[in-house]
Amino acid sequence: MSSELVRIEIIAAQNKSTAVVNCLEKLGVGGVTIFQALGSGIQKGTFEYEPEENKEIRLLPKVLLLVICEKEQVTAIVDAVKVELYTGCSRRVKFAKLRR
């Protein structure tokens, strides 16, 4: 009996990619594809949160990690990655985006 497969896309800072891959390995994820990307999120292209006076948007280096897993694994993977990427700053919550 085959399980339904789900695609999880994780966007993170480049310096977090190794930690996320290690986290996924501990969960038994068999493989991950990593793409280099540029982007800006709520931080508007700054490395640290700055007040809204800085209107210029700069693109920061990011990585996009692509994971294909069984549907039953999704909650465990997303929860673990959210913990791994959490910065402690409530204004910049990192998250894993789930697409089906």
C-alpha positions in Angstrom: 0.0 0.0 0.0 1.6 3.3 -1.1 1.3 6.5 0.9 0.4 9.9 -0.5 3.5 12.0 -1.2 3.7 15.7 -0.2 6.2 18.4 -1.3 7.6 20.7 1.4 9.4 23.9 0.5 11.6 25.4 3.1 13.1 28.9 2.6 15.9 29.8 4.9 19.1 31.9 5.3 22.1 30.2 3.7 23.8 29.9 7.1 21.0 27.7 8.3 21.0 25.1 5.5 23.4 22.6 7.2 21.4 22.7 10.4 18.1 22.1 8.5 19.6 19.2 6.6 21.0 17.7 9.8 17.5 18.1 11.4 15.9 16.4 8.4 18.4 13.5 8.6 17.5 12.9 12.2 13.9 12.6 11.2 14.8 9.9 8.6 14.2 12.1 5.6 15.9 10.2 2.7 16.7 13.2 0.5 16.6 16.9 0.1 17.2 19.1 -2.9 18.8 22.6 -2.3 18.5 25.6 -4.6 20.3 28.9 -4.1 17.9 31.9 -4.2 17.7 35.6 -3.5 14.9 37.1 -1.6 13.5 39.4 1.1 10.8 38.8 3.6 9.4 40.7 6.5 12.9 42.0 7.2 12.9 43.8 3.8 16.4 42.6 2.8 18.2 43.5 6.0 20.1 41.0 8.1 18.5 42.3 11.3 15.1 43.9 11.9 15.2 47.6 11.3 12.5 50.2 11.7 10.4 51.1 8.7 12.6 54.2 7.9 14.7 51.9 5.6 12.5 51.6 2.5 15.1 50.2 0.1 14.6 46.5 -0.5 17.7 44.5 -0.9 17.8 40.8 -1.8 19.5 38.5 0.6 21.0 35.1 -0.2 18.7 32.3 0.7 18.3 28.6 0.2 15.2 26.8 -0.9 15.2 23.2 0.4 12.8 20.9 -1.3 11.6 17.7 0.5 9.3 15.0 -0.9 7.9 12.9 2.0 5.0 10.8 3.0 1.9 12.7 4.2 2.3 11.2 7.7 5.7 12.8 8.1 4.7 16.4 7.3 3.7 17.6 10.8 6.9 16.2 12.4 9.1 17.7 9.7 7.5 21.1 9.7 7.5 21.3 13.5 11.2 20.3 13.7 12.2 22.7 11.0 10.3 25.6 12.6 12.2 25.0 15.8 15.5 24.8 14.0 14.9 28.1 12.1 13.4 30.0 15.0 15.4 33.2 15.7 13.7 34.2 19.0 12.5 37.5 17.4 8.7 37.5 17.2 8.8 40.2 14.4 10.7 37.8 12.1 9.2 34.4 12.4 10.8 31.9 10.0 8.4 29.3 8.7 8.2 26.3 6.4 5.8 26.6 3.5 3.7 23.6 2.7 2.4 23.0 -0.8 0.4 20.1 -1.9 
